[in-house]
Amino acid sequence: MIRNHPSCGGWIEVVCGPMFSGKSEELIRRLRRAEIAGQRVLIAKAQIDDRYDISHVVSHSGHRIRAVGVEDPASIERFSEGCDVVGIDEIQFFDPSVVETCVALADRGLRVIAAGLDTDFRAEPFGPMPELLARAEIVDKLQAVCHRCGGAATRTQRLVNGLPAPFSGDTIQVGALDAYEARCRGCFEPGEDVLRARDPHRVTAHS
């Protein structure tokens, strides 16, 4: 694929996909290259994401880069003064105002690289991602390996005691391999509450 970055001004890049697709690793790779090129880089992450290290962005494979934990998108703008590139990991954890923050940074001439889940555990658009994807200049949608069949996974399955989580649960729940799996469309399973809504007479082993 031939890709031309804007020749002047700033822009927004989005790296998205399900869990375990390498989003954070790709974000780290791009930011490392920017640092090697002598550019001033800020890496921000939501403080809620404390799975590995609040002061670093850490990929599932163990690659890491130092980051600033922030509570709200406005803080990203404050910390970005004097920077050329801003990276934002797990951007779906931020409120919708993060989109305007990204746009404002790009309008100031910065390169903005955002990584995050494009869909939640229900396979529905996640938080600010739909608008961010629409307003970005560059979008890369990564695939994981389906934990069930080994195919191309585009969805994130949340599990509770080994079973698909009820779709009525909270959208944001920070977790790792013990609570989530990457699934393809065919292997993705709706929660029991969805199945009961489709079939009120459904009987399960737990009924």
N, CA, C and O of each residue as an XYZ file, in Angstrom:
828
protein
N       0.839     -1.190      0.000
C       0.000      0.000      0.000
C       0.876      1.242      0.000
O       1.785      1.364      0.821
N       0.607      2.160     -0.914
C       1.338      3.425     -0.975
C       0.618      4.439     -0.093
O      -0.587      4.652     -0.220
N       1.386      5.064      0.810
C       0.779      6.029      1.736
C       1.589      7.314      1.711
O       2.809      7.289      1.874
N       0.917      8.426      1.510
C       1.553      9.733      1.531
C       1.064     10.512      2.744
O      -0.130     10.780      2.878
N       1.994     10.876      3.628
C       1.634     11.728      4.750
C       1.480     13.167      4.255
O       2.101     13.548      3.262
N       0.663     13.963      4.932
C       0.523     15.374      4.540
C       1.882     16.055      4.480
O       2.746     15.802      5.320
N       2.070     16.913      3.496
C       3.362     17.568      3.314
C       3.550     18.759      4.237
O       4.673     19.233      4.413
N       2.475     19.249      4.826
C       2.596     20.366      5.766
C       1.441     20.291      6.770
O       0.415     19.661      6.513
N       1.627     20.940      7.903
C       0.590     20.916      8.927
C       0.564     19.599      9.672
O       1.412     18.733      9.459
N      -0.431     19.455     10.562
C      -0.541     18.241     11.346
C      -1.545     17.268     10.763
O      -2.197     17.554      9.759
N      -1.661     16.115     11.401
C      -2.648     15.128     10.970
C      -2.916     14.138     12.095
O      -2.208     14.109     13.102
N      -3.957     13.325     11.901
C      -4.354     12.327     12.890
C      -4.230     10.935     12.272
O      -4.739     10.681     11.181
N      -3.553     10.047     12.978
C      -3.471      8.639     12.602
C      -4.177      7.821     13.686
O      -4.028      8.101     14.875
N      -4.939      6.818     13.276
C      -5.600      5.935     14.236
C      -5.207      4.490     13.952
O      -5.300      4.019     12.818
N      -4.770      3.799     14.991
C      -4.482      2.371     14.923
C      -5.537      1.684     15.783
O      -5.576      1.889     16.996
N      -6.398      0.865     15.163
C      -7.493      0.260     15.907
C      -7.582     -1.231     15.622
O      -6.852     -1.764     14.787
N      -8.491     -1.894     16.331
C      -8.676     -3.329     16.186
C      -9.069     -3.930     17.521
O      -9.240     -3.195     18.494
N      -9.218     -5.252     17.596
C      -9.598     -5.906     18.856
C      -8.405     -6.018     19.795
O      -7.288     -5.645     19.438
N      -8.647     -6.530     20.991
C      -7.539     -6.795     21.899
C      -6.612     -7.843     21.291
O      -7.043     -8.710     20.531
N      -5.334     -7.748     21.641
C      -4.299     -8.685     21.207
C      -3.979     -8.588     19.712
O      -3.445     -9.532     19.129
N      -4.306     -7.442     19.087
C      -4.004     -7.267     17.662
C      -2.714     -6.483     17.435
O      -2.307     -6.300     16.288
N      -2.067     -6.020     18.497
C      -0.803     -5.313     18.350
C      -0.914     -3.811     18.222
O      -0.012     -3.170     17.684
N      -2.017     -3.228     18.711
C      -2.223     -1.778     18.582
C      -1.165     -0.992     19.350
O      -0.533     -0.092     18.797
N      -0.970     -1.333     20.628
C       0.007     -0.603     21.437
C       1.415     -0.807     20.901
O       2.228      0.117     20.931
N       1.712     -2.000     20.412
C       3.034     -2.268     19.850
C       3.285     -1.410     18.617
O       4.388     -0.897     18.432
N       2.262     -1.251     17.768
C       2.403     -0.406     16.590
C       2.529      1.062     16.986
O       3.296      1.806     16.374
N       1.784      1.481     18.003
C       1.908      2.853     18.499
C       3.331      3.107     18.991
O       3.934      4.127     18.658
N       3.868      2.174     19.786
C       5.232      2.314     20.301
C       6.231      2.383     19.152
O       7.157      3.194     19.186
N       6.055      1.542     18.136
C       6.981      1.525     16.992
C       7.012      2.888     16.301
O       8.087      3.406     15.996
N       5.844      3.464     16.056
C       5.793      4.758     15.363
C       6.403      5.873     16.221
O       7.086      6.759     15.706
N       6.151      5.819     17.521
C       6.691      6.855     18.396
C       8.202      6.731     18.543
O       8.905      7.740     18.609
N       8.706      5.500     18.595
C      10.160      5.292     18.656
C      10.833      5.864     17.403
O      11.885      6.496     17.499
N      10.237      5.648     16.244
C      10.793      6.179     15.001
C      10.807      7.712     15.026
O      11.751      8.340     14.547
N       9.752      8.301     15.587
C       9.709      9.764     15.691
C      10.832     10.263     16.602
O      11.472     11.274     16.311
N      11.066      9.551     17.703
C      12.149      9.942     18.616
C      13.509      9.811     17.932
O      14.368     10.678     18.091
N      13.708      8.734     17.175
C      14.967      8.546     16.459
C      15.189      9.672     15.454
O      16.324     10.072     15.195
N      14.092     10.178     14.894
C      14.179     11.281     13.925
C      14.411     12.635     14.599
O      14.482     13.663     13.926
N      14.530     12.630     15.921
C      14.799     13.866     16.641
C      13.576     14.693     16.961
O      13.699     15.859     17.336
N      12.386     14.108     16.821
C      11.164     14.838     17.119
C      10.831     14.741     18.611
O      11.161     13.759     19.275
N      10.180     15.768     19.108
C       9.777     15.795     20.513
C       8.424     15.105     20.645
O       7.449     15.495     20.002
N       8.380     14.082     21.482
C       7.227     13.193     21.545
C       6.595     13.206     22.934
O       7.293     13.172     23.948
N       5.263     13.257     22.964
C       4.494     13.062     24.200
C       3.657     11.804     24.031
O       3.001     11.626     23.005
N       3.676     10.930     25.031
C       2.831      9.740     25.024
C       1.883      9.847     26.212
O       2.324      9.969     27.355
N       0.581      9.800     25.943
C      -0.430      9.926     26.991
C      -1.277      8.666     27.053
O      -1.506      8.003     26.042
N      -1.735      8.349     28.250
C      -2.640      7.216     28.446
C      -3.618      7.572     29.553
O      -3.323      8.401     30.414
N      -4.774      6.945     29.525
C      -5.775      7.199     30.567
C      -5.305      6.590     31.879
O      -4.773      5.480     31.897
N      -5.500      7.311     32.974
C      -5.074      6.804     34.276
C      -5.804      5.523     34.666
O      -5.305      4.741     35.475
N      -6.987      5.309     34.090
C      -7.742      4.094     34.405
C      -7.003      2.844     33.932
O      -7.217      1.761     34.475
N      -6.130      2.981     32.921
C      -5.430      1.829     32.356
C      -4.161      1.558     33.165
O      -3.082      2.049     32.831
N      -4.305      0.773     34.229
C      -3.167      0.475     35.104
C      -2.802     -1.013     35.087
O      -2.262     -1.536     36.061
N      -3.101     -1.687     33.975
C      -2.880     -3.130     33.903
C      -1.421     -3.508     34.115
O      -1.134     -4.494     34.794
N      -0.499     -2.747     33.552
C       0.913     -3.083     33.651
C       1.685     -2.035     34.435
O       2.357     -2.351     35.417
N       1.586     -0.781     33.994
C       2.414      0.272     34.589
C       1.787      1.607     34.223
O       1.679      1.935     33.042
N       1.377      2.374     35.210
C       0.698      3.641     34.947
C       1.628      4.642     34.279
O       1.154      5.570     33.623
N       2.949      4.480     34.428
C       3.898      5.445     33.864
C       4.451      5.011     32.508
O       5.323      5.678     31.952
N       3.947      3.891     31.969
C       4.398      3.430     30.664
C       3.209      2.906     29.850
O       2.223      2.427     30.410
N       3.318      3.004     28.527
C       2.461      2.229     27.640
C       3.175      0.906     27.430
O       4.337      0.878     27.025
N       2.479     -0.190     27.705
C       3.093     -1.517     27.618
C       2.236     -2.395     26.715
O       1.027     -2.511     26.915
N       2.862     -3.007     25.731
C       2.132     -3.915     24.846
C       2.018     -5.285     25.512
O       2.728     -5.574     26.474
N       1.120     -6.124     24.994
C       0.961     -7.464     25.551
C       2.229     -8.301     25.382
O       2.447     -9.263     26.118
N       3.064     -7.929     24.407
C       4.309     -8.669     24.195
C       5.450     -8.145     25.059
O       6.552     -8.692     25.025
N       5.194     -7.076     25.842
C       6.189     -6.578     26.771
C       6.947     -5.344     26.337
O       7.729     -4.811     27.124
N       6.749     -4.858     25.108
C       7.392     -3.621     24.688
C       6.776     -2.460     25.454
O       5.575     -2.447     25.721
N       7.611     -1.483     25.806
C       7.101     -0.371     26.607
C       7.759      0.936     26.214
O       8.849      0.964     25.643
N       7.061      2.026     26.538
C       7.576      3.369     26.325
C       6.984      4.254     27.417
O       5.819      4.105     27.784
N       7.792      5.171     27.930
C       7.340      6.008     29.042
C       6.175      6.892     28.617
O       6.165      7.427     27.508
N       5.200      7.040     29.497
C       3.986      7.796     29.175
C       3.545      8.631     30.368
O       4.012      8.445     31.492
N       2.636      9.555     30.092
C       2.031     10.389     31.125
C       0.592      9.929     31.312
O      -0.175      9.902     30.350
N       0.213      9.568     32.536
C      -1.166      9.201     32.820
C      -2.002     10.453     33.026
O      -1.653     11.303     33.845
N      -3.100     10.577     32.294
C      -3.944     11.776     32.395
C      -5.382     11.380     32.702
O      -5.825     10.285     32.352
N      -6.104     12.280     33.356
C      -7.496     12.019     33.720
C      -8.469     12.479     32.651
O      -9.536     11.887     32.489
N      -8.113     13.542     31.910
C      -9.044     14.109     30.942
C      -8.290     14.584     29.705
O      -7.095     14.869     29.788
N      -8.963     14.674     28.562
C      -8.299     15.082     27.316
C      -7.657     16.463     27.374
O      -6.643     16.701     26.719
N      -8.239     17.376     28.153
C      -7.668     18.727     28.236
C      -6.232     18.688     28.740
O      -5.419     19.530     28.356
N      -5.910     17.722     29.593
C      -4.548     17.602     30.114
C      -3.554     17.275     29.007
O      -2.392     17.674     29.078
N      -4.001     16.556     27.991
C      -3.109     16.198     26.887
C      -2.634     17.451     26.171
O      -1.458     17.572     25.827
N      -3.551     18.379     25.949
C      -3.166     19.631     25.295
C      -2.144     20.391     26.124
O      -1.194     20.947     25.573
N      -2.323     20.425     27.439
C      -1.388     21.152     28.306
C       0.002     20.525     28.255
O       1.004     21.235     28.165
N       0.063     19.196     28.313
C       1.349     18.511     28.323
C       2.045     18.546     26.961
O       3.248     18.300     26.877
N       1.303     18.849     25.898
C       1.861     18.753     24.548
C       2.620     19.990     24.103
O       3.165     20.009     23.000
N       2.670     21.015     24.928
C       3.381     22.234     24.546
C       4.839     21.908     24.199
O       5.541     21.263     24.978
N       5.278     22.358     23.035
C       6.652     22.138     22.612
C       6.889     20.804     21.936
O       8.025     20.494     21.576
N       5.844     20.005     21.752
C       5.991     18.683     21.143
C       5.699     18.715     19.637
O       5.008     19.604     19.139
N       6.238     17.736     18.938
C       5.968     17.569     17.517
C       4.976     16.441     17.257
O       4.206     16.489     16.298
N       5.001     15.424     18.121
C       4.176     14.232     17.957
C       3.513     13.895     19.290
O       4.156     13.935     20.339
N       2.227     13.565     19.241
C       1.498     13.144     20.439
C       0.906     11.759     20.181
O       0.163     11.559     19.221
N       1.241     10.818     21.040
C       0.654      9.487     20.970
C      -0.325      9.292     22.107
O      -0.051      9.692     23.238
N      -1.468      8.678     21.821
C      -2.489      8.426     22.847
C      -2.859      6.956     22.794
O      -3.341      6.475     21.769
N      -2.642      6.241     23.881
C      -2.958      4.814     23.915
C      -4.312      4.586     24.570
O      -4.729      5.350     25.440
N      -5.003      3.511     24.139
C      -6.316      3.135     24.680
C      -7.256      4.337     24.686
O      -7.868      4.656     25.706
N      -7.360      4.991     23.550
C      -8.109      6.245     23.471
C      -9.596      6.047     23.738
O     -10.297      7.008     24.055
N     -10.089      4.814     23.615
C     -11.512      4.564     23.881
C     -11.887      4.804     25.341
O     -13.069      4.946     25.654
N     -10.900      4.853     26.242
C     -11.188      5.082     27.653
C     -11.509      6.546     27.959
O     -12.017      6.857     29.037
N     -11.215      7.445     27.014
C     -11.460      8.867     27.245
C     -12.886      9.245     26.845
O     -13.535      8.526     26.085
N     -13.370     10.378     27.363
C     -14.701     10.849     26.995
C     -14.661     11.433     25.580
O     -13.577     11.653     25.039
N     -15.827     11.688     24.975
C     -15.874     12.131     23.569
C     -15.089     13.401     23.257
O     -14.744     13.638     22.099
N     -14.799     14.228     24.273
C     -14.056     15.460     24.007
C     -12.637     15.190     23.522
O     -11.970     16.101     23.031
N     -12.162     13.944     23.654
C     -10.812     13.628     23.192
C     -10.699     13.803     21.677
O      -9.606     14.041     21.164
N     -11.823     13.686     20.952
C     -11.780     13.881     19.501
C     -11.413     15.319     19.178
O     -10.555     15.568     18.331
N     -12.058     16.268     19.849
C     -11.743     17.679     19.614
C     -10.323     17.998     20.052
O      -9.671     18.858     19.461
N      -9.836     17.312     21.086
C      -8.451     17.494     21.501
C      -7.508     17.071     20.384
O      -6.548     17.779     20.080
N      -7.773     15.933     19.776
C      -6.939     15.457     18.668
C      -6.984     16.416     17.494
O      -5.956     16.709     16.884
N      -8.182     16.908     17.175
C      -8.340     17.848     16.066
C      -7.573     19.138     16.360
O      -6.898     19.671     15.479
N      -7.671     19.642     17.589
C      -6.976     20.876     17.960
C      -5.466     20.709     17.867
O      -4.766     21.614     17.412
N      -4.963     19.560     18.294
C      -3.523     19.309     18.206
C      -3.071     19.251     16.753
O      -2.043     19.828     16.396
N      -3.839     18.554     15.914
C      -3.494     18.470     14.492
C      -3.547     19.849     13.841
O      -2.709     20.174     13.000
N      -4.529     20.656     14.227
C      -4.647     22.004     13.675
C      -3.457     22.872     14.076
O      -3.117     23.825     13.376
N      -2.829     22.543     15.198
C      -1.630     23.263     15.651
C      -0.372     22.784     14.925
O       0.715     23.320     15.135
N      -0.528     21.776     14.074
C       0.608     21.279     13.312
C       1.251     20.031     13.854
O       2.308     19.622     13.376
N       0.626     19.408     14.857
C       1.199     18.207     15.446
C       0.725     16.944     14.721
O      -0.368     16.908     14.156
N       1.555     15.932     14.749
C       1.167     14.594     14.303
C       0.569     13.883     15.511
O       1.228     13.747     16.541
N      -0.669     13.431     15.391
C      -1.363     12.751     16.486
C      -1.553     11.286     16.104
O      -2.121     10.976     15.058
N      -1.068     10.385     16.970
C      -1.215      8.951     16.724
C      -2.025      8.361     17.880
O      -1.565      8.338     19.021
N      -3.221      7.891     17.577
C      -4.113      7.352     18.605
C      -4.313      5.859     18.369
O      -4.492      5.416     17.235
N      -4.279      5.087     19.460
C      -4.497      3.646     19.364
C      -5.610      3.248     20.321
O      -5.702      3.771     21.432
N      -6.464      2.311     19.879
C      -7.539      1.872     20.768
C      -8.473      0.875     20.116
O      -8.370      0.577     18.926
N      -9.385      0.371     20.924
C     -10.396     -0.568     20.449
C     -11.438      0.179     19.625
O     -11.945      1.213     20.062
N     -11.760     -0.325     18.454
C     -12.807      0.313     17.657
C     -14.194     -0.176     18.055
O     -15.179      0.533     17.849
N     -14.287     -1.394     18.631
C     -15.569     -1.907     19.114
C     -15.414     -2.447     20.533
O     -14.328     -2.854     20.944
N     -16.527     -2.443     21.274
C     -16.496     -2.947     22.650
C     -16.778     -4.442     22.678
O     -16.810     -5.085     21.629
N     -16.984     -5.005     23.873
C     -17.173     -6.453     23.984
C     -18.516     -6.915     23.430
O     -18.754     -8.118     23.319
N     -19.399     -5.978     23.079
C     -20.658     -6.316     22.408
C     -20.514     -6.272     20.889
O     -21.471     -6.540     20.162
N     -19.317     -5.933     20.414
C     -19.043     -5.721     18.988
C     -19.731     -4.476     18.469
O     -20.073     -4.407     17.289
N     -19.942     -3.483     19.335
C     -20.542     -2.208     18.954
C     -19.481     -1.114     19.000
O     -18.515     -1.237     19.753
N     -19.634     -0.039     18.208
C     -18.657      1.056     18.205
C     -18.369      1.546     19.618
O     -19.284      1.727     20.422
N     -17.083      1.759     19.913
C     -16.639      2.029     21.276
C     -16.361      3.519     21.485
O     -15.450      4.084     20.879
N     -17.156      4.140     22.347
C     -16.901      5.502     22.804
C     -16.647      6.494     21.692
O     -17.450      6.604     20.766
N     -15.525      7.228     21.767
C     -15.244      8.279     20.782
C     -14.693      7.770     19.460
O     -14.473      8.563     18.545
N     -14.462      6.459     19.337
C     -13.771      5.951     18.159
C     -14.481      6.215     16.827
O     -13.803      6.569     15.862
N     -15.804      6.063     16.718
C     -16.434      6.293     15.413
C     -16.141      7.685     14.849
O     -15.780      7.817     13.679
N     -16.292      8.712     15.668
C     -16.036     10.071     15.173
C     -14.556     10.275     14.898
O     -14.187     10.927     13.921
N     -13.708      9.719     15.755
C     -12.270      9.875     15.539
C     -11.844      9.231     14.234
O     -11.041      9.800     13.494
N     -12.371      8.055     13.944
C     -12.039      7.375     12.692
C     -12.477      8.203     11.483
O     -11.788      8.251     10.464
N     -13.627      8.848     11.615
C     -14.145      9.652     10.508
C     -13.319     10.911     10.270
O     -13.265     11.420      9.151
N     -12.679     11.409     11.316
C     -11.970     12.681     11.202
C     -10.457     12.512     11.044
O      -9.729     13.496     10.915
N      -9.995     11.285     11.055
C      -8.563     11.025     10.910
C      -8.145     11.007      9.446
O      -8.934     10.660      8.568
N      -6.899     11.384      9.194
C      -6.352     11.299      7.840
C      -5.924      9.865      7.502
O      -6.059      9.426      6.360
N      -5.412      9.146      8.494
C      -4.857      7.810      8.270
C      -5.456      6.843      9.290
O      -5.460      7.125     10.488
N      -5.962      5.703      8.815
C      -6.554      4.692      9.698
C      -5.987      3.316      9.349
O      -5.972      2.922      8.183
N      -5.526      2.596     10.355
C      -5.083      1.217     10.183
C      -5.877      0.332     11.132
O      -5.830      0.523     12.347
N      -6.609     -0.638     10.582
C      -7.385     -1.566     11.397
C      -6.650     -2.899     11.425
O      -6.538     -3.578     10.405
N      -6.156     -3.263     12.588
C      -5.375     -4.482     12.747
C      -6.271     -5.658     13.106
O      -7.372     -5.478     13.627
N      -5.792     -6.850     12.825
C      -6.493     -8.076     13.186
C      -5.661     -8.870     14.184
O      -4.431     -8.835     14.153
N      -6.346     -9.584     15.066
C      -5.685    -10.501     15.977
C      -5.882    -11.925     15.463
O      -6.434    -12.130     14.382
N      -5.433    -12.895     16.236
C      -5.662    -14.299     15.912
C      -6.795    -14.810     16.797
O      -6.726    -14.705     18.022
N      -7.826    -15.358     16.184
C      -8.969    -15.848     16.941
C      -8.531    -16.944     17.919
O      -7.890    -17.920     17.530
N      -8.890    -16.764     19.192
C      -8.505    -17.730     20.220
C      -9.176    -19.082     20.026
O      -8.721    -20.081     20.583
N     -10.247    -19.130     19.248
C     -10.987    -20.377     19.056
C     -10.575    -21.138     17.793
O     -10.290    -22.334     17.859
N     -10.541    -20.453     16.644
C     -10.314    -21.162     15.377
C      -8.992    -20.813     14.702
O      -8.595    -21.466     13.737
N      -8.307    -19.779     15.207
C      -7.046    -19.381     14.597
C      -7.191    -18.476     13.395
O      -6.198    -18.131     12.754
N      -8.419    -18.085     13.080
C      -8.661    -17.193     11.953
C      -8.378    -15.740     12.296
O      -7.819    -15.431     13.349
N      -8.771    -14.861     11.397
C      -8.555    -13.424     11.593
C      -9.611    -12.867     12.546
O     -10.800    -12.862     12.229
N      -9.175    -12.403     13.703
C     -10.100    -11.903     14.723
C     -10.261    -10.397     14.617
O      -9.278     -9.663     14.512
N     -11.506     -9.943     14.644
C     -11.813     -8.512     14.593
C     -12.657     -8.070     15.783
O     -13.039     -6.903     15.867
N     -12.954     -8.989     16.708
C     -13.824     -8.681     17.840
C     -13.182     -9.101     19.157
O     -12.293     -9.951     19.194
N     -13.656     -8.483     20.231
C     -13.151     -8.788     21.563
C     -14.248     -9.452     22.380
O     -15.307     -8.862     22.597
N     -14.001    -10.666     22.829
C     -14.973    -11.409     23.632
C     -14.622    -11.270     25.105
O     -13.526    -11.640     25.526
N     -15.550    -10.737     25.885
C     -15.345    -10.689     27.341
C     -15.916    -11.954     27.951
O     -17.016    -12.384     27.607
N     -15.148    -12.551     28.871
C     -15.559    -13.792     29.506
C     -15.709    -13.618     31.010
O     -14.913    -12.928     31.647
N     -16.737    -14.248     31.571
C     -16.942    -14.311     33.014
C     -17.065    -15.777     33.383
O     -18.006    -16.455     32.969
N     -16.112    -16.264     34.164
C     -16.081    -17.690     34.517
C     -16.086    -18.580     33.275
O     -16.695    -19.650     33.257
N     -15.389    -18.109     32.237
C     -15.260    -18.891     31.021
C     -16.417    -18.787     30.061
O     -16.377    -19.391     28.989
N     -17.463    -18.029     30.412
C     -18.642    -17.886     29.562
C     -18.754    -16.453     29.041
O     -18.254    -15.526     29.678
N     -19.406    -16.259     27.884
C     -19.580    -14.897     27.368
C     -20.260    -13.993     28.381
O     -21.283    -14.365     28.957
N     -19.702    -12.808     28.606
C     -20.246    -11.880     29.596
C     -21.603    -11.350     29.152
O     -21.838    -11.181     27.956
N     -22.507    -11.084     30.107
C     -23.792    -10.466     29.754
C     -23.559     -9.122     29.076
O     -22.705     -8.349     29.508
N     -24.303     -8.842     28.031
C     -24.133     -7.592     27.318
C     -24.604     -6.395     28.139
O     -24.342     -5.250     27.772
N     -25.291     -6.652     29.238
C     -25.760     -5.566     30.097
C     -24.662     -5.071     31.030
O     -24.884     -4.114     31.772
N     -23.488     -5.691     31.016
C     -22.396     -5.279     31.890
C     -21.792     -3.951     31.481
O     -22.111     -3.416     30.419
N     -20.911     -3.416     32.332
C     -20.250     -2.150     32.046
C     -19.372     -2.274     30.816
O     -18.721     -3.296     30.602
N     -19.362     -1.222     30.010
C     -18.552     -1.236     28.799
C     -17.073     -1.199     29.125
O     -16.290     -1.943     28.535
N     -16.680     -0.341     30.060
C     -15.267     -0.193     30.402
C     -14.942     -1.059     31.607
O     -15.463     -0.859     32.704
N     -14.065     -2.029     31.371
C     -13.595     -2.919     32.429
C     -12.193     -3.344     32.028
O     -12.021     -4.167     31.128
N     -11.201     -2.789     32.690
C      -9.826     -3.045     32.298
C      -9.460     -4.492     32.631
O      -9.659     -4.949     33.757
N      -8.930     -5.197     31.652
C      -8.569     -6.593     31.891
C      -7.522     -7.061     30.911
O      -7.076     -6.291     30.060
N      -7.125     -8.309     31.019
C      -6.112     -8.867     30.132
C      -6.554    -10.243     29.675
O      -7.749    -10.493     29.515
N      -5.595    -11.143     29.463
C      -5.897    -12.416     28.835
C      -6.881    -13.261     29.625
O      -7.626    -14.046     29.038
N      -6.901    -13.115     30.955
C      -7.778    -13.966     31.761
C      -9.246    -13.564     31.645
O     -10.114    -14.321     32.078
N      -9.554    -12.392     31.072
C     -10.933    -11.922     31.001
C     -11.413    -11.680     29.572
O     -12.604    -11.461     29.350
N     -10.520    -11.716     28.623
C     -10.879    -11.383     27.240
C     -10.224    -12.350     26.263
O      -9.167    -12.918     26.538
N     -10.870    -12.524     25.126
C     -10.297    -13.269     24.010
C     -10.558    -12.502     22.727
O     -11.558    -11.795     22.606
N      -9.656    -12.648     21.776
C      -9.905    -12.133     20.431
C     -10.703    -13.197     19.685
O     -10.372    -14.381     19.751
N     -11.749    -12.785     18.980
C     -12.598    -13.729     18.247
C     -12.879    -13.205     16.839
O     -12.912    -11.997     16.606
N     -13.077    -14.128     15.917
C     -13.553    -13.772     14.590
C     -15.079    -13.632     14.644
O     -15.694    -13.941     15.664
N     -15.675    -13.178     13.571
C     -17.130    -13.003     13.541
C     -17.849    -14.322     13.826
O     -18.838    -14.343     14.559
N     -17.354    -15.428     13.244
C     -18.030    -16.701     13.410
C     -17.944    -17.271     14.812
O     -18.862    -17.960     15.259
N     -16.845    -16.991     15.518
C     -16.651    -17.540     16.863
C     -17.148    -16.607     17.964
O     -17.251    -17.016     19.121
N     -17.454    -15.362     17.617
C     -17.944    -14.412     18.624
C     -19.310    -14.867     19.127
O     -20.172    -15.239     18.331
N     -19.514    -14.838     20.459
C     -20.757    -15.303     21.066
C     -21.461    -14.169     21.807
O     -20.822    -13.451     22.575
N     -22.761    -13.996     21.591
C     -23.517    -13.010     22.366
C     -23.665    -13.474     23.806
O     -23.553    -14.667     24.089
N     -23.913    -12.544     24.713
C     -24.112    -12.892     26.115
C     -25.422    -13.631     26.328
O     -26.308    -13.604     25.474
N     -25.540    -14.289     27.472
C     -26.739    -15.057     27.788
C     -27.976    -14.183     27.811
O     -29.059    -14.643     27.449
N     -27.839    -12.909     28.235
C     -29.013    -12.031     28.272
C     -29.548    -11.766     26.868
O     -30.757    -11.627     26.682
N     -28.653    -11.695     25.872
C     -29.086    -11.506     24.492
C     -29.778    -12.762     23.977
O     -30.807    -12.680     23.306
N     -29.214    -13.920     24.291
C     -29.807    -15.170     23.841
C     -31.191    -15.385     24.462
O     -32.100    -15.887     23.800
N     -31.346    -15.006     25.727
C     -32.659    -15.152     26.384
C     -33.679    -14.195     25.777
O     -34.860    -14.526     25.670
N     -33.216    -12.996     25.374
C     -34.126    -12.041     24.746
C     -34.616    -12.589     23.399
O     -35.756    -12.355     22.998
N     -33.741    -13.313     22.718
C     -34.125    -13.903     21.438
C     -35.043    -15.113     21.636
O     -35.933    -15.374     20.826
N     -34.803    -15.853     22.745
C     -35.554    -17.070     23.010
C     -35.884    -17.131     24.503
O     -35.090    -17.662     25.279
N     -37.041    -16.598     24.923
C     -37.421    -16.568     26.349
C     -37.487    -17.952     27.002
O     -37.423    -18.060     28.227
N     -37.614    -18.997     26.202
C     -37.743    -20.345     26.749
C     -36.391    -21.075     26.784
O     -36.325    -22.276     27.047
N     -35.321    -20.323     26.514
C     -33.989    -20.924     26.491
C     -33.648    -21.546     27.832
O     -33.912    -20.956     28.880
N     -33.060    -22.740     27.802
C     -32.619    -23.431     29.012
C     -31.113    -23.630     28.941
O     -30.587    -24.099     27.932
N     -30.419    -23.267     30.024
C     -28.984    -23.445     30.065
C     -28.628    -24.357     31.221
O     -29.472    -24.725     32.038
N     -27.351    -24.711     31.264
C     -26.869    -25.606     32.318
C     -26.950    -24.934     33.681
O     -26.931    -25.609     34.710
N     -27.040    -23.595     33.693
C     -27.058    -22.867     34.954
C     -28.483    -22.497     35.386
O     -28.681    -21.876     36.431
N     -29.467    -22.884     34.574
C     -30.860    -22.493     34.873
C     -31.411    -23.330     36.012
O     -32.563    -23.151     36.408
